[in-house]
Amino acid sequence: MNFSEVFKLSSLLCKFSPDGKYLASCIQYRLVVRDANTLQILQLYTCLDQIQHLEWSADSLFILCALYKRGLVQVWSLEQPEWHCKIDEGSAGLVASCWSPDGRHILNTTEFHLRITVWSLCTKSVSYIKYPKACQQGITFTRDGRYLALAERRDCRDYVSIFVCSDWQLLRVRILNHVTWKMITEFGHPATVNNPKIVVYKEAEKSPPLGHLACPPPRVAAGPLTSSESKYEIASMPVSLQTLKPAADRANPRIGIGALAFSPDNYFLATRNDSVPNAVWIWDIRKLRPLAVLEQLCTVRAFQWGPQQPRLAICTGGSKVYLWSPAGCVSVQVPGEGDFQVLSLCWHPSGDSLALLSKDHFCLCFLEMEEGMRMAFGQRGDCT
């Protein structure tokens, strides 16, 4: 396993293009586009203010930068660097912005969710959609990009409206009230695991003897030695997981399932219970039963499945990244000067590498590399 050098970053804004050729990152008001293979800078764009949201178009030809504080969206073209588009929502404000599947329309949600404005980059026309509900993930498109489903709130009732993306006209309204869903199964997250069919991996940290480091950090002269290593140990049943009691004096305490994600083959489901923030549960969807639990030493900040195979990457805000697959799991130290705290991560579309994001920097972790590529980046770390 190899790591690239470290690059500057702001607001955890770093994304691969859908075609896997480019890597976009933000440094305050600057947008940097790199070649995903060589990490050489291809384009450098300057926005009017600090970038707060970044999104690629589906065809990887355009990049959207949202400046929520200014109520602005700036769009940049990779094929025509001199081309530039600026969308100003004015006094209506801006709280969210996203691409349509065709990569030629932008959907902006105004402050207080008063409306969604649809801007066309081709015809410069504007369409309006009323009554969007103030919720997360209230917009979704069909896979073919022909229809938009929108969560709406009208007269104190919830609806799902279907729009045609060709002209953004309302097609149908679905009323959600009084709809009964039949439950297939329920996945419990007990604080004590006592099922012998579940494998519980507990992260353990130890300090190996000097000179016998399993993965000695490179460039010793450039930074302090990292003398601790982390590994997983299979725990014996029963296992009591570390629980967090929610604060009773705070509104909307963090309880219940705070994060979940399906593997690309839909065979596995990863979940995190906010009451047990250090653990990630992995479920076998085919058998509808728990398969494994990964208990970390620190709170799980983020996890994401690889796009090509069931391989889960986890970060806890420390200097390590954790990988799970049906074959087992591994803890990998991120090498380099100082303490690189991994707060988030994102996979390359090929699944061969992932970007590790800290507060002010990012680097790439290469899981499978050819010899020529390994020589191009150098070997900052090689620990599996």
VOGU-3710 file (C-alpha; in Angstrom, 3 decimals, decimal comma):
1> mnfsevfkls> 0,000/0,000/0,000  1,414/3,376/-1,040  0,647/7,017/-0,302  1,088/10,180/-2,334  2,532/13,402/-0,991  0,269/15,709/1,007  -1,602/18,598/-0,649  -3,436/21,573/0,834  -7,218/21,431/1,245  -10,113/23,444/2,690
11> sllckfspdg> -13,510/22,365/4,060  -12,921/18,679/3,167  -13,785/19,491/-0,471  -12,056/16,889/-2,627  -13,773/14,708/-5,244  -12,828/12,438/-8,121  -14,536/13,013/-11,452  -17,103/10,338/-12,432  -14,854/9,107/-15,269  -11,925/8,775/-12,851
21> kylasciqyr> -9,578/10,980/-14,886  -9,511/14,041/-12,642  -9,339/15,026/-8,990  -10,804/18,360/-7,876  -9,924/20,014/-4,571  -10,562/23,405/-3,003  -8,227/25,777/-1,171  -10,478/28,538/0,186  -11,582/30,380/-2,989  -9,381/28,419/-5,420
31> lvvrdantlq> -10,418/25,296/-7,324  -7,582/22,960/-8,288  -8,065/20,213/-10,895  -5,393/17,513/-11,050  -4,735/14,484/-13,187  -5,930/11,563/-11,049  -2,989/9,385/-12,150  -0,039/11,782/-11,929  -1,563/14,369/-9,546  -0,181/17,118/-11,769
41> ilqlytcldq> -2,223/20,343/-11,795  -4,219/20,691/-15,023  -6,375/23,720/-14,244  -6,551/26,359/-11,522  -9,748/28,402/-11,171  -10,398/31,383/-8,894  -13,865/31,908/-7,409  -15,292/35,114/-5,939  -15,369/33,826/-2,366  -14,664/30,729/-0,291
51> iqhlewsads> -16,058/27,558/-1,853  -18,531/25,678/0,341  -19,710/22,934/-2,025  -18,116/21,127/-4,956  -19,757/18,793/-7,470  -18,819/17,270/-10,830  -21,266/16,969/-13,700  -22,105/13,388/-14,699  -19,996/13,608/-17,884  -16,982/15,069/-16,001
61> lfilcalykr> -16,907/18,132/-18,279  -18,071/20,771/-15,778  -17,499/21,552/-12,108  -20,001/23,335/-9,894  -18,753/25,501/-7,013  -21,379/26,819/-4,589  -20,704/29,935/-2,525  -23,627/29,769/-0,105  -22,674/32,886/1,857  -22,787/34,960/-1,328
71> glvqvwsleq> -25,794/33,182/-2,850  -23,665/32,338/-5,881  -22,867/29,307/-8,020  -19,882/29,342/-10,357  -19,475/26,717/-13,069  -16,187/25,904/-14,788  -15,450/23,925/-17,952  -12,509/21,559/-18,390  -12,719/21,509/-22,189  -12,945/25,309/-22,452
81> pewhckideg> -11,086/26,855/-19,480  -11,939/30,361/-20,643  -15,683/29,589/-20,401  -17,304/30,560/-17,122  -20,854/30,675/-15,787  -22,064/32,578/-12,717  -25,524/32,099/-11,204  -26,670/34,670/-8,650  -29,766/33,868/-6,591  -29,817/37,399/-5,183
91> saglvascws> -31,913/38,136/-2,114  -33,493/34,656/-2,251  -30,234/33,203/-0,946  -28,832/29,728/-1,459  -28,662/26,669/0,816  -28,108/23,799/-1,656  -27,017/23,245/-5,250  -26,713/20,132/-7,413  -26,468/18,930/-11,007  -29,201/17,257/-12,982
101> pdgrhilntt> -28,198/13,889/-14,524  -27,681/15,428/-17,983  -24,968/17,738/-16,629  -26,534/20,771/-18,304  -28,989/21,933/-15,636  -28,326/23,154/-12,089  -30,897/22,934/-9,290  -30,532/25,622/-6,614  -32,531/25,556/-3,381  -33,183/29,014/-1,934
111> efhlritvws> -33,100/29,973/1,726  -35,959/28,713/3,910  -36,654/26,164/1,111  -39,063/28,545/-0,577  -38,372/27,119/-4,037  -35,942/25,274/-6,282  -34,614/27,187/-9,277  -33,579/25,141/-12,322  -30,997/26,868/-14,509  -30,163/25,635/-18,018
121> lctksvsyik> -26,570/26,081/-19,176  -27,583/25,522/-22,812  -30,660/27,713/-23,284  -30,149/30,003/-20,249  -33,791/29,376/-19,360  -35,056/29,278/-15,778  -37,731/27,029/-14,255  -39,155/27,062/-10,747  -40,323/24,253/-8,479  -42,336/25,225/-5,414
131> ypkacqqgit> -42,834/23,675/-1,972  -39,572/21,722/-1,470  -39,486/20,169/1,977  -36,684/21,240/4,308  -34,999/17,858/4,731  -31,861/16,001/3,774  -31,894/14,060/0,499  -35,221/15,518/-0,560  -34,265/15,288/-4,248  -33,482/12,155/-6,247
141> ftrdgrylal> -33,430/11,209/-9,929  -34,236/8,000/-11,759  -31,241/6,078/-13,106  -32,003/7,049/-16,692  -32,227/10,728/-15,679  -35,708/11,200/-17,113  -37,608/11,912/-13,906  -37,106/13,792/-10,662  -38,727/12,819/-7,368  -39,068/15,692/-4,903
151> aerrdcrdyv> -40,180/15,652/-1,279  -42,711/18,458/-0,824  -44,491/20,061/2,099  -47,892/21,594/1,333  -50,538/22,624/3,830  -48,825/20,683/6,630  -48,838/17,472/4,591  -45,980/15,575/2,955  -45,992/14,658/-0,725  -43,648/13,166/-3,293
161> sifvcsdwql> -43,977/14,907/-6,652  -42,637/13,484/-9,915  -41,240/15,925/-12,498  -40,179/15,348/-16,102  -36,571/16,488/-16,476  -36,964/17,450/-20,135  -39,217/20,423/-19,317  -39,376/20,289/-15,472  -43,163/20,000/-15,503  -45,096/18,248/-12,738
171> lrvrilnhvt> -46,114/14,758/-13,803  -47,684/13,182/-10,736  -48,095/13,633/-7,006  -47,818/10,820/-4,493  -49,370/11,352/-1,058  -47,331/9,745/1,703  -49,965/9,901/4,433  -51,566/6,609/5,483  -49,175/4,463/3,464  -48,372/1,200/5,268
181> wkmitefghp> -44,969/-0,365/4,757  -44,496/-4,040/5,542  -41,232/-4,598/7,381  -38,953/-7,281/5,939  -36,627/-7,486/8,918  -35,203/-5,397/11,724  -31,503/-5,116/12,543  -30,837/-4,552/16,222  -27,621/-3,021/17,553  -27,226/-4,409/21,094
191> atvnnpkivv> -24,529/-3,046/23,391  -23,459/-6,614/24,187  -22,672/-9,040/21,359  -23,173/-12,680/22,329  -23,730/-14,342/18,967  -20,964/-16,826/18,040  -21,732/-16,304/14,343  -20,638/-12,658/14,593  -16,936/-11,852/14,330  -16,008/-8,883/16,529
201> ykeaeksppl> -12,783/-7,143/15,515  -11,413/-4,929/18,300  -8,797/-2,344/17,436  -5,767/-2,662/19,705  -2,871/-0,240/19,860  0,564/-1,141/21,148  4,117/0,195/21,067  6,481/-2,293/19,428  10,150/-2,444/20,457  12,357/0,129/18,771
211> ghlacppprv> 13,880/-1,286/15,619  11,049/-3,799/15,192  8,349/-1,505/13,828  5,965/-3,401/11,541  5,629/-0,335/9,328  8,362/2,233/10,111  7,404/5,724/8,928  9,538/7,083/6,083  11,476/10,358/6,140  12,438/9,896/9,774
221> aagpltsses> 14,636/12,978/9,764  11,791/15,205/8,541  9,363/14,510/11,365  8,840/12,793/14,695  8,809/9,018/14,965  5,425/7,363/15,216  6,128/4,502/17,612  2,614/3,105/17,935  0,926/0,636/15,633  -2,668/-0,479/15,491
231> kyeiasmpvs> -4,115/-3,854/14,634  -7,351/-5,816/14,956  -7,854/-8,623/17,433  -10,764/-11,066/17,311  -12,633/-10,741/20,595  -14,083/-13,628/22,561  -17,801/-13,725/23,320  -19,539/-12,036/24,960  -18,314/-8,576/23,916  -19,524/-5,379/25,588
241> lqtlkpaadr> -19,309/-2,413/23,226  -18,588/1,090/24,476  -21,873/2,993/24,713  -22,502/6,722/24,848  -25,381/8,025/26,929  -27,231/10,786/25,033  -27,334/14,210/26,668  -30,804/14,607/28,158  -30,493/18,398/28,437  -29,908/18,926/24,708
251> anprigigal> -32,467/19,100/21,937  -32,327/16,408/19,248  -29,715/14,159/20,893  -27,705/11,850/18,635  -29,388/8,478/19,035  -30,311/5,651/16,696  -28,723/4,790/13,354  -26,675/7,771/12,224  -25,065/6,293/9,104  -25,600/3,346/6,763
261> afspdnyfla> -24,355/2,278/3,347  -24,840/-0,709/1,035  -21,906/-2,393/-0,685  -21,778/-2,053/-4,508  -22,966/-5,656/-4,973  -25,784/-5,130/-2,415  -24,594/-8,172/-0,457  -23,544/-6,205/2,627  -24,812/-3,290/4,707  -22,630/-1,179/7,009
271> trndsvpnav> -24,264/0,764/9,850  -23,276/2,931/12,805  -25,416/3,391/15,897  -24,869/6,863/17,376  -25,262/5,400/20,864  -22,282/3,115/20,118  -20,177/5,577/18,098  -16,977/3,498/18,069  -18,479/0,486/16,288  -19,386/-0,316/12,694
281> wiwdirklrp> -21,815/-3,190/12,126  -21,639/-5,192/8,899  -24,702/-7,192/7,869  -25,116/-10,044/5,397  -28,151/-8,971/3,354  -28,570/-12,374/1,680  -28,968/-14,092/5,052  -30,403/-11,036/6,853  -28,076/-11,449/9,809  -25,086/-9,622/11,344
291> lavleqlctv> -21,739/-10,750/9,981  -19,107/-8,669/11,786  -18,586/-5,763/14,165  -15,548/-3,480/14,022  -14,949/-1,743/17,356  -12,527/1,161/17,048  -10,565/2,958/19,741  -12,076/6,304/18,658  -15,409/7,534/17,322  -16,101/6,537/13,715
301> rafqwgpqqp> -16,121/9,718/11,632  -16,952/8,254/8,215  -17,064/5,031/6,224  -17,541/4,320/2,532  -17,700/1,224/0,344  -15,376/0,813/-2,598  -17,233/1,242/-5,914  -16,162/-2,042/-7,530  -16,063/-4,671/-4,778  -17,210/-5,114/-1,163
311> rlaictggsk> -14,347/-3,269/0,506  -15,183/-0,831/3,301  -12,910/2,079/4,265  -13,295/3,624/7,732  -11,746/6,668/9,404  -11,921/7,809/13,027  -10,227/11,206/12,959  -6,807/9,699/13,694  -3,747/9,011/11,578  -4,970/5,606/10,407
321> vylwspagcv> -7,358/4,273/7,787  -9,142/0,946/8,252  -10,211/-1,473/5,522  -12,658/-4,367/5,804  -13,506/-7,052/3,263  -15,101/-10,505/3,614  -11,552/-11,868/3,920  -10,770/-9,774/7,016  -9,749/-6,279/8,053  -6,567/-4,252/8,417
331> svqvpgegdf> -5,377/-1,037/10,059  -2,978/1,153/8,069  -0,914/4,037/9,439  -0,841/7,118/7,196  2,852/8,051/6,949  4,280/11,546/6,709  5,393/14,521/8,716  3,313/15,418/11,750  -0,064/13,903/12,548  -2,358/13,488/9,530
341> qvlslcwhps> -5,869/13,216/11,020  -8,214/11,493/8,560  -11,640/13,147/8,918  -13,228/11,906/5,692  -12,433/9,844/2,608  -13,628/9,161/-0,924  -12,914/6,352/-3,394  -11,613/6,588/-6,930  -14,238/5,159/-9,354  -11,891/2,259/-10,149
351> gdslallskd> -11,656/1,282/-6,473  -7,842/1,084/-6,664  -7,214/4,207/-4,580  -8,942/6,587/-2,211  -8,441/10,164/-1,081  -7,873/10,707/2,636  -9,019/14,128/3,831  -7,864/16,031/6,899  -8,770/19,527/8,049  -6,178/21,318/5,920
361> hfclcfleme> -4,648/18,624/3,695  -5,346/15,506/1,653  -3,363/12,632/0,223  -4,066/9,579/-1,912  -3,806/5,996/-0,723  -3,053/3,476/-3,487  -4,274/-0,047/-2,821  -3,155/-1,653/-6,096  -0,480/-0,062/-8,255  1,724/-1,001/-11,154
371> egmrmafgqr> 5,482/-0,704/-10,775  5,688/2,346/-13,020  3,067/4,179/-11,019  4,807/3,237/-7,767  8,063/4,763/-9,028  6,260/7,957/-10,090  4,905/8,661/-6,622  7,678/7,171/-4,519  7,016/4,840/-1,630  5,935/6,934/1,346
381> gdct> 4,481/3,869/2,992  4,091/0,178/2,295  2,120/-1,554/5,006  -0,728/-4,006/4,483
//
